[in-house]
């Protein structure tokens, strides 16, 4: 991979650009609040939950999903975005 990235010999900026296009490497690409989110669904003692985490700030929201339907997850995402987006 290093040969592929450095193959053009166009300088450090071009190598960084090629890396951003070719690899996923946490921390190499600058992000902003709510640009990259992660969500995970899980069950504890038969209760369903979703955690939503912002990569940039590590802010998180935890939801107790009373109904395990897609609409419930979507509504949680919409509520969070409406609450946090400026």
GINOR-V590452 format. One record per residue. N is the residue number from 0. RES is the residue in one letter. D_CENTER is the distance of its C-alpha to the mean C-alpha in Angstrom with 1 decimal. Layout:
N & RES & D_CENTER
N & RES & D_CENTER
//
This chain:
0 & X & 24.1
1 & X & 25.6
2 & X & 28.6
3 & X & 26.6
4 & X & 24.6
5 & X & 27.8
6 & X & 30.1
7 & X & 30.5
8 & X & 31.7
9 & X & 30.6
10 & X & 29.5
11 & X & 26.6
12 & X & 24.7
13 & X & 25.1
14 & X & 24.0
15 & X & 20.7
16 & X & 20.2
17 & X & 21.0
18 & X & 18.7
19 & X & 15.7
20 & X & 16.9
21 & X & 17.8
22 & X & 15.4
23 & X & 11.9
24 & X & 12.5
25 & X & 10.1
26 & X & 11.8
27 & X & 13.8
28 & X & 12.0
29 & X & 12.2
30 & X & 9.6
31 & X & 10.6
32 & X & 10.1
33 & X & 8.1
34 & X & 7.2
35 & X & 3.4
36 & X & 2.9
37 & X & 4.1
38 & X & 7.8
39 & X & 10.8
40 & X & 14.4
41 & X & 17.4
42 & X & 21.1
43 & X & 23.3
44 & X & 27.0
45 & X & 26.5
46 & X & 24.3
47 & X & 21.0
48 & X & 17.8
49 & X & 14.2
50 & X & 11.9
51 & X & 8.9
52 & X & 7.1
53 & X & 6.1
54 & X & 5.4
55 & X & 8.5
56 & X & 10.8
57 & X & 9.9
58 & X & 11.3
59 & X & 11.3
60 & X & 13.3
61 & X & 15.3
62 & X & 17.1
63 & X & 20.3
64 & X & 20.5
65 & X & 24.2
66 & X & 24.0
67 & X & 21.8
68 & X & 21.7
69 & X & 19.0
70 & X & 20.3
71 & X & 19.6
72 & X & 15.9
73 & X & 15.8
74 & X & 18.0
75 & X & 15.8
76 & X & 12.9
77 & X & 15.6
78 & X & 17.1
79 & X & 14.2
80 & X & 13.5
81 & X & 17.3
82 & X & 17.7
83 & X & 15.3
84 & X & 15.4
85 & X & 18.4
//
